[in-house]
């Protein structure tokens, strides 16, 4: 169902493009690399051996990693919808 100036399937294309962009961003960021630390880089607690084997290059213990993952990081995004004015041009 198209609405206004939008073609059929435009909403689905926007959703797929947003998901694709996010996946590319996550892949580009990559994960930890190199040799794992034996002790956490932030709190100096020992990192369990199973964690070090499961995630090569890990630098943080589970608690510090969960705290870091919970932090909000503002990042710029793309407004795929645009304004009505931009669609009329």
Secondary structure, 3 states (H helix, E strand, C coil): CCCCCCCCCHHHHHHHHHHHHHHHHHHHHCCCCCCCCCECCCCCCECCHHHHHHCCCCCCCHHHHHHHHHCCCCCCCCCCCCCHHHHHC
